[in-house]
């Protein structure tokens, strides 16, 4: 008998990128999986329960089982997170926003699943990184996601210049993010640091009613006024 057939599967379940109707951005097959899965791994149980309730209002919350994966999770706990799969139950991995495993601690659980012969099933949903890249008009054949830039101002400017140089040398779009309350400062630093002809895409509140996506050269951004404070934003540059 195939050992994998006796194990539950790990489903990577997407969530919305903010306060929007789930069925506007989450495909119906995802809803059907959530209707039947009772075991979940998430960064925050409260928000995960809310996401499930928004997607499947009829779901009985008292039947749900959660494992919490965040910065407070002990490394020694993680090997037990897939015990439900080992017992034959399908298990869902939820991100706080978007898709699990991409700029998300869930990647550790996915790695564990592969190590234990558990089938991983990625489900379609909104990824702010890919949606921003799609809408940027930059090189979709070659791009790199760099996560967060350094907080120190000098180091941040050095990182920006380095990413600009890489984008020019390799014709590769460079994607990064910032803690939302620092967005305006990062935009200001980019305008002061990058070459006037370097293109910058700012993609904020993706999929929400307040969505803002614009690509302009740095020289043109100097004339723009946009408030990104506490708005989830993707930044992309290309020289």
Secondary structure, 3 states (H helix, E strand, C coil): CCHHHHCCCEEEECECCCCCCHHHHCCHHHHHHHHHCCEEEECCHHHHHHHHHHHCCCCCHHHCEEEECCCCCCHHHHCCCCHHHHCCCCEEEECCCECCCCCCCCHHHHHHHHHCCCCEEECCCCCHHHHHHHHHCCCCCCEEEEEECCCCHHHHHHHHHHHHHHHHHHCCEEEEECCHHHHHHHHHHHHHHCCCCCEEEEEECCCCCCCEEEEEEHHHHCCCCCCCCCCCEEEEEEC
